[in-house]
């Protein structure tokens, strides 16, 4: 499969296994949900009536007051009482086989190519580290929002683009199904394309 680079117009050969796969909707959905679920901290915790401190003594006598009977001030019916179904700390992460994860990424990349949302550049860097130059570099590629995927960390490029609204910069190790699906346009360097082809092969 052939593609033209957005900056130099040179022809790039792409692996059909990574960029010409049929879109698997259910698998992509599963991969996106797994990524977002793994990002959840799950640290929420509440106390049941037995865990709230106090409430050991009956607040008033059983009969003769005209009030509803009560055995503890920590009942879930009372202000300051415990929760009936208290939340617990939990791990939200879902298991996704490596083969399924790679197939989902290849499926997403293929769909990006079909929808013409993927742009490949020979290289991408903003040496000045200035936001103005970063915006100009994106405009040259016809990109207003999306994801820039670099093959290695570049502090100056990251600094130049981090204040640009709706534009994210990531290395190959930082991208996932949710980032790719949510991006309007994805710009990848040729080196990052080669590395992702090796990884997904």
Residue frames relative to the residue before (quaternion, step in Angstrom):
aa qw qx qy qz dx dy dz
X 1.0000 0.0000 0.0000 0.0000 0.00 0.00 0.00
X 0.2392 -0.7934 0.5510 0.0985 3.57 -0.87 1.01
X 0.0158 0.7627 -0.6465 -0.0014 3.55 -1.19 0.72
X 0.3567 -0.7232 0.5504 0.2164 3.56 -1.17 0.58
X 0.4576 -0.6776 0.4958 0.2926 3.58 -0.93 0.88
X 0.5114 -0.6901 0.4336 0.2723 3.55 -1.01 0.88
X 0.7155 0.4514 -0.2686 0.4606 3.61 1.15 -0.46
X 0.8102 0.2554 -0.1302 0.5113 3.61 0.82 -0.93
X 0.4272 -0.7143 0.4576 0.3128 3.60 1.19 -0.41
X 0.4322 0.6957 -0.4648 0.3364 3.59 1.27 0.22
X 0.4889 -0.6649 0.4869 0.2860 3.55 -1.21 0.58
X 0.1125 -0.7900 0.6018 0.0326 3.57 -0.97 0.92
X 0.3179 -0.7383 0.5683 0.1756 3.56 -0.93 0.97
X 0.1225 -0.8070 0.5765 0.0376 3.57 -0.76 1.08
X 0.5142 -0.6496 0.4711 0.3028 3.55 -1.11 0.74
X 0.4516 -0.6983 0.4842 0.2719 3.62 -0.76 0.99
X 0.6021 0.5834 -0.3533 0.4150 3.60 1.12 -0.64
X 0.7446 0.3833 -0.2075 0.5056 3.58 1.16 -0.62
X 0.8196 0.2744 -0.0941 0.4940 3.57 1.00 -0.82
X 0.7265 0.3605 -0.2554 0.5263 3.60 1.24 0.21
X 0.3616 0.7364 -0.4940 0.2879 3.57 1.08 0.67
X 0.5374 -0.5948 0.4849 0.3497 3.52 -1.25 0.50
X 0.4884 -0.6762 0.4638 0.2983 3.58 -0.99 0.80
X 0.1515 -0.7830 0.6014 0.0481 3.56 -0.75 1.14
X 0.3080 -0.8161 0.4647 0.1521 3.54 0.03 1.38
X 0.7079 0.4710 -0.2762 0.4481 3.59 0.77 -1.03
X 0.6504 0.5150 -0.3162 0.4602 3.59 1.02 -0.78
X 0.6436 0.5121 -0.3149 0.4737 3.59 0.99 -0.85
X 0.6365 0.5259 -0.3238 0.4620 3.58 0.98 -0.84
X 0.6536 0.5189 -0.3077 0.4570 3.57 0.95 -0.90
X 0.6695 0.5039 -0.2944 0.4596 3.59 0.98 -0.88
X 0.6470 0.5122 -0.3143 0.4693 3.60 1.00 -0.83
X 0.6577 0.5021 -0.3049 0.4715 3.59 0.93 -0.92
X 0.6424 0.5273 -0.3217 0.4536 3.60 0.99 -0.83
X 0.6587 0.5062 -0.3114 0.4614 3.61 0.97 -0.84
X 0.6904 0.4723 -0.2800 0.4709 3.58 0.90 -0.93
X 0.6365 0.5265 -0.3254 0.4602 3.59 1.07 -0.74
X 0.6517 0.5225 -0.3115 0.4531 3.58 1.02 -0.81
X 0.6426 0.5331 -0.3190 0.4484 3.59 1.19 -0.54
X 0.5561 0.6132 -0.3940 0.3993 3.60 1.24 -0.30
X 0.4250 -0.7262 0.4810 0.2462 3.58 -0.90 0.88
X 0.1972 -0.8328 0.4980 0.1395 3.58 1.07 -0.67
X 0.4172 0.7368 -0.4450 0.2917 3.60 1.11 0.63
X 0.4048 0.7226 -0.4759 0.2957 3.62 1.24 0.11
X 0.0967 0.7946 -0.5933 0.0851 3.60 -0.91 0.90
X 0.0578 -0.7789 0.6243 0.0149 3.56 -1.05 0.84
X 0.4299 -0.7066 0.5038 0.2493 3.58 -1.27 0.27
X 0.3909 -0.6782 0.5694 0.2510 3.54 -1.13 0.73
X 0.7225 -0.4341 0.2983 0.4478 3.60 -1.27 0.09
X 0.6720 0.5005 -0.3064 0.4518 3.59 1.08 -0.63
X 0.6929 0.4876 -0.2752 0.4542 3.60 1.19 -0.48
X 0.5765 0.5719 -0.3881 0.4360 3.60 1.20 -0.43
X 0.4654 -0.6993 0.4624 0.2838 3.59 -0.86 0.94
X 0.7494 0.3623 -0.2920 0.4711 3.56 -1.12 0.69
X 0.6347 0.5773 -0.3788 0.3470 3.54 -1.31 -0.27
X 0.4146 0.7447 -0.4490 0.2680 3.58 1.20 0.31
X 0.7264 0.3950 -0.2330 0.5119 3.56 1.16 -0.50
X 0.5301 -0.6072 0.4803 0.3457 3.56 -1.12 0.67
X 0.4559 -0.7427 0.4097 0.2698 3.65 -0.59 1.09
X 0.7819 -0.0838 0.0427 0.6163 3.61 1.09 -0.60
X 0.6823 -0.5195 0.3161 0.4058 3.57 -1.23 0.43
X 0.6623 -0.5628 0.3447 0.3548 3.53 -1.23 0.61
X 0.8355 0.1461 -0.0246 0.5292 3.58 0.78 -1.04
X 0.7462 0.4683 -0.2980 0.3674 3.50 -1.30 0.34
X 0.6287 0.5490 -0.3512 0.4241 3.62 1.18 -0.17
X 0.4443 -0.6821 0.4643 0.3490 3.60 1.15 -0.52
X 0.6083 0.5483 -0.3470 0.4571 3.57 1.28 -0.21
X 0.6002 -0.5208 0.4431 0.4149 3.55 -1.29 0.24
X 0.5496 -0.6343 0.4258 0.3382 3.56 -0.98 0.83
X 0.0269 -0.7897 0.6127 -0.0167 3.59 -1.11 0.74
X 0.2333 -0.7931 0.5506 0.1155 3.55 -0.98 0.84
X 0.8004 0.0607 -0.0167 0.5961 3.59 1.23 -0.41
X 0.4566 -0.6782 0.4970 0.2907 3.58 -1.10 0.63
X 0.6428 0.5211 -0.3262 0.4569 3.61 1.28 -0.06
X 0.3034 0.7461 -0.5229 0.2791 3.58 1.22 0.47
X 0.5728 -0.6018 0.4248 0.3595 3.64 -1.04 0.64
X 0.6008 0.5659 -0.3602 0.4348 3.60 1.23 -0.35
X 0.6893 0.4813 -0.2673 0.4709 3.58 1.19 -0.47
X 0.5323 -0.5761 0.5034 0.3623 3.56 -1.23 0.56
X 0.7752 0.2711 -0.2288 0.5227 3.57 -0.81 0.98
X 0.5337 0.6249 -0.4054 0.4005 3.56 1.29 0.05
X 0.6524 -0.5165 0.3819 0.4021 3.56 -1.32 0.03
X 0.5373 -0.5879 0.4870 0.3585 3.55 -1.35 0.11
X 0.5306 -0.6223 0.4620 0.3432 3.59 -1.06 0.72
X 0.7838 0.0843 -0.0265 0.6148 3.57 0.80 -1.04
X 0.1370 -0.8473 0.5110 0.0473 3.54 0.27 1.31
X 0.4792 -0.6575 0.5034 0.2908 3.55 -1.06 0.84
X 0.1957 -0.7749 0.5935 0.0947 3.55 -1.12 0.72
X 0.5381 -0.5659 0.4858 0.3928 3.59 -1.16 0.45
X 0.0884 0.8103 -0.5722 0.0902 3.57 -0.89 0.87
X 0.4352 -0.6634 0.5480 0.2649 3.52 -1.31 0.43
X 0.2427 -0.8106 0.5216 0.1092 3.57 -0.56 1.18
X 0.4663 0.7205 -0.4360 0.2708 3.61 1.22 -0.31
X 0.2418 -0.7615 0.5902 0.1156 3.54 -1.14 0.78
X 0.4519 -0.6773 0.5048 0.2866 3.56 -1.08 0.69
X 0.0355 0.7700 -0.6354 0.0460 3.54 -0.91 0.97
X 0.4299 -0.7196 0.4784 0.2617 3.58 -0.58 1.12
X 0.6122 -0.5793 0.3980 0.3622 3.55 -1.13 0.71
X 0.6394 0.5348 -0.3205 0.4499 3.57 1.00 -0.83
X 0.6556 0.5030 -0.3016 0.4757 3.58 1.01 -0.84
X 0.6416 0.5335 -0.3183 0.4499 3.58 0.98 -0.89
X 0.6805 0.4810 -0.2891 0.4710 3.58 0.90 -0.92
X 0.6332 0.5244 -0.3268 0.4663 3.59 1.03 -0.78
X 0.6368 0.5253 -0.3226 0.4631 3.60 1.04 -0.77
X 0.6525 0.5089 -0.3144 0.4652 3.60 0.96 -0.86
X 0.6543 0.5053 -0.3076 0.4712 3.59 0.95 -0.89
X 0.6321 0.5373 -0.3172 0.4595 3.57 1.05 -0.80
X 0.6624 0.4974 -0.2961 0.4755 3.59 0.99 -0.87
X 0.6573 0.5117 -0.3111 0.4576 3.60 0.90 -0.91
X 0.6398 0.5259 -0.3170 0.4621 3.58 1.02 -0.83
X 0.6650 0.4965 -0.2975 0.4720 3.57 1.00 -0.84
X 0.6077 0.5468 -0.3463 0.4602 3.60 1.09 -0.68
X 0.6396 0.5117 -0.3155 0.4791 3.58 1.04 -0.81
X 0.6655 0.5139 -0.3046 0.4475 3.59 0.90 -0.95
X 0.7316 0.4083 -0.2264 0.4968 3.58 1.01 -0.80
X 0.4052 -0.7387 0.4408 0.3096 3.59 1.38 0.08
X 0.4191 0.6896 -0.4748 0.3511 3.56 1.02 0.88
X 0.6418 0.4911 -0.3259 0.4907 3.60 1.29 -0.01
X 0.0560 -0.7755 0.6288 0.0116 3.56 -0.86 1.02
X 0.1764 -0.7743 0.6006 0.0925 3.56 -0.91 0.95
X 0.0848 -0.7850 0.6130 0.0282 3.57 -0.94 0.94
X 0.5764 -0.5928 0.4251 0.3683 3.57 -1.12 0.62
X 0.7619 -0.1543 0.0953 0.6219 3.58 1.11 -0.75
X 0.0931 -0.7880 0.6056 0.0605 3.56 -1.20 0.44
X 0.2782 0.7349 -0.5853 0.2002 3.56 -0.72 1.11
X 0.2001 -0.7348 0.6350 0.1296 3.53 -1.21 0.64
X 0.2461 -0.8401 0.4682 0.1205 3.55 0.11 1.35
X 0.6452 0.5360 -0.3308 0.4325 3.59 1.08 -0.66
X 0.3391 -0.7540 0.4909 0.2747 3.57 1.14 -0.63
X 0.5277 0.6437 -0.3973 0.3864 3.58 1.30 0.19
X 0.5495 -0.6381 0.4370 0.3161 3.56 -0.98 0.89
X 0.6108 0.5690 -0.3462 0.4281 3.59 1.02 -0.83
X 0.6865 0.4688 -0.2758 0.4825 3.58 0.95 -0.91
X 0.6182 0.5499 -0.3371 0.4492 3.58 1.10 -0.69
X 0.6535 0.5027 -0.3008 0.4793 3.58 0.98 -0.89
X 0.6403 0.5258 -0.3194 0.4599 3.59 1.01 -0.83
X 0.6451 0.5207 -0.3162 0.4612 3.60 1.01 -0.83
X 0.6569 0.4986 -0.3064 0.4753 3.59 1.03 -0.78
X 0.6411 0.5319 -0.3254 0.4473 3.58 1.01 -0.82
X 0.6062 0.5579 -0.3475 0.4477 3.58 1.08 -0.70
X 0.7020 0.4291 -0.2507 0.5100 3.57 1.15 -0.64
X 0.4667 -0.6906 0.4336 0.3425 3.58 1.28 -0.04
X 0.5091 0.6474 -0.4052 0.3969 3.56 1.13 0.68
X 0.1542 -0.7967 0.5801 0.0699 3.57 -0.85 0.99
X 0.7912 -0.0247 0.0238 0.6106 3.57 1.11 -0.66
X 0.4296 0.7042 -0.4995 0.2646 3.55 -1.19 0.47
X 0.5920 -0.5691 0.4618 0.3352 3.52 -1.28 -0.56
X 0.1702 -0.7557 0.6255 0.0933 3.57 -0.96 0.95
X 0.1314 -0.8068 0.5748 0.0378 3.59 -0.59 1.17
X 0.1175 -0.7978 0.5908 0.0256 3.57 -0.63 1.19
X 0.5118 -0.6550 0.4587 0.3141 3.58 -1.15 0.56
X 0.7925 0.0897 -0.0569 0.6006 3.60 1.24 -0.38
X 0.6517 -0.5067 0.3872 0.4106 3.58 -1.27 0.36
X 0.0235 0.7696 -0.6371 0.0353 3.57 -1.00 0.88
X 0.3154 -0.8066 0.4716 0.1658 3.55 -0.11 1.34
X 0.6754 0.5048 -0.3056 0.4422 3.60 0.94 -0.86
X 0.6472 0.4987 -0.3175 0.4814 3.58 0.99 -0.81
X 0.6356 0.5291 -0.3204 0.4620 3.56 1.01 -0.83
X 0.6613 0.5039 -0.2985 0.4687 3.58 0.98 -0.88
X 0.6617 0.5272 -0.3041 0.4379 3.58 1.01 -0.83
X 0.7869 0.3578 -0.1663 0.4745 3.59 1.03 -0.77
X 0.5377 0.6742 -0.4088 0.2986 3.60 1.14 -0.33
X 0.6917 0.4426 -0.2877 0.4929 3.61 1.20 -0.37
X 0.5170 0.6278 -0.4282 0.3940 3.59 1.26 -0.02
X 0.4356 -0.7154 0.4721 0.2748 3.62 -0.65 1.04
X 0.8638 0.1287 -0.1171 0.4729 3.56 -1.17 0.79
X 0.6161 0.4777 -0.3760 0.5008 3.60 1.16 0.60
X 0.0784 -0.7923 0.6049 0.0166 3.57 -0.85 1.02
X 0.2047 -0.7451 0.6215 0.1292 3.55 -1.19 0.65
X 0.0794 0.8029 -0.5840 0.0890 3.58 -0.86 0.95
X 0.3816 -0.6604 0.5827 0.2804 3.53 -1.27 0.44
X 0.7219 -0.4428 0.2994 0.4395 3.58 -1.28 0.18
X 0.6713 0.5166 -0.3005 0.4385 3.56 1.03 -0.75
X 0.6973 0.4852 -0.2621 0.4579 3.57 1.24 -0.40
X 0.6068 0.5667 -0.3708 0.4161 3.60 1.18 -0.30
X 0.0127 -0.7810 0.6244 -0.0021 3.52 -1.24 0.54
X 0.7520 -0.3947 0.2638 0.4573 3.59 -1.25 0.07
X 0.6685 0.5147 -0.3113 0.4374 3.61 0.91 -0.91
X 0.6430 0.5238 -0.3271 0.4530 3.62 0.98 -0.83
X 0.6989 0.4841 -0.2738 0.4496 3.56 0.88 -0.99
X 0.6653 0.5028 -0.3063 0.4590 3.59 0.93 -0.90
X 0.7230 0.4718 -0.2470 0.4401 3.58 0.96 -0.89
X 0.6028 0.5823 -0.3610 0.4089 3.60 1.22 -0.31
X 0.4602 -0.6746 0.5055 0.2786 3.56 -0.97 0.90
X 0.7759 0.0131 0.0192 0.6305 3.56 1.03 -0.91
X 0.1624 -0.7705 0.6085 0.0986 3.58 -1.05 0.77
X 0.1265 -0.7723 0.6206 0.0492 3.57 -0.78 1.09
X 0.0126 -0.8022 0.5962 -0.0304 3.58 -0.73 1.08
X 0.4216 -0.6687 0.5414 0.2861 3.56 -1.05 0.73
X 0.6375 -0.5450 0.3808 0.3893 3.55 -1.19 0.53
X 0.6340 0.5372 -0.3272 0.4498 3.58 1.05 -0.80
X 0.6636 0.4930 -0.3118 0.4684 3.60 0.98 -0.77
X 0.5968 0.5508 -0.3545 0.4634 3.59 1.14 -0.63
X 0.6594 0.5070 -0.3070 0.4624 3.58 0.93 -0.91
X 0.6720 0.4984 -0.3012 0.4574 3.58 0.95 -0.85
X 0.6676 0.4841 -0.3102 0.4730 3.58 0.99 -0.78
X 0.5988 0.5453 -0.3569 0.4655 3.60 1.14 -0.57
X 0.6379 0.5176 -0.3186 0.4729 3.59 1.01 -0.83
X 0.6900 0.4994 -0.2764 0.4450 3.56 0.93 -0.95
X 0.7436 0.4080 -0.2236 0.4802 3.58 0.99 -0.83
X 0.4887 0.6875 -0.4252 0.3282 3.59 1.25 -0.26
